[in-house]
Amino acid sequence: RLLIADEVGLGKTIEAGIVWLELEARQQAGRVIVVVPSMLIPKWISEMKERFGFDLVAHKRPELDAMLVAIENDHLPHRYHAIVSLETIRGWKGLQRMVDLDPRFDLVIVDEAHQMRNSNTASNTVGGLLSDWADALLFLTATPLNLGNRDLFNLLQLLDPGEFDDPAVFVDRLRPNSVLNRAGRSIVERKGDPSEALEILKDLESFVFGP
């Protein structure tokens, strides 16, 4: 389960394709669902086909209904590569039946995953369901933070609920980053001289890691 949060234009789609390709080589990517904003569906279909040879089939509500029937009857093909817009799936009436069936997908990819970061929204609920149904899960976003660390926590809680279940603990886990960032800036500003950075890193001794 990965959150890929590179900036715009750095190739998050390609990185996701590489992960998919690796899982395919391990025979762990038979059933794949990609969830993206509707305007990105053509881009994903094109890039996955041209760069990796994967055929994504666009799903609107009739295709989702047909997928649901196949799952109900245990007839969903072992190789099933679908792409659906977040707008479509969050308003789909078959979601509750999917909850009852608790299907399994080998890989779920969510692009622009920051749209799921607000709690108590339909998009956030869909994110939780996809997390439950996925063996491997990728979130892609160039903007994991909007108003603060709580945005990032909400995304990571969807991605890996067992690992990220306490906001206060999450804040404590982020605290060493400020020290590491100061040390990194010092090395750059002093043109490679690590002496000041080594002193800064001693601040990590005050942090408690683990129980």
Secondary structure as UniProt FT lines:
FT   STRAND          2..4
FT   TURN            8..9
FT   HELIX           12..25
FT   TURN            26..27
FT   STRAND          31..36
FT   HELIX           38..40
FT   HELIX           41..47
FT   HELIX           48..52
FT   STRAND          57..59
FT   HELIX           61..72
FT   TURN            73..74
FT   STRAND          80..85
FT   HELIX           86..90
FT   TURN            93..94
FT   HELIX           95..101
FT   STRAND          105..111
FT   HELIX           113..116
FT   TURN            119..120
FT   HELIX           122..133
FT   STRAND          134..140
FT   HELIX           149..159
FT   TURN            161..163
FT   HELIX           167..189
FT   TURN            190..192
FT   HELIX           195..201
FT   HELIX           202..206
//
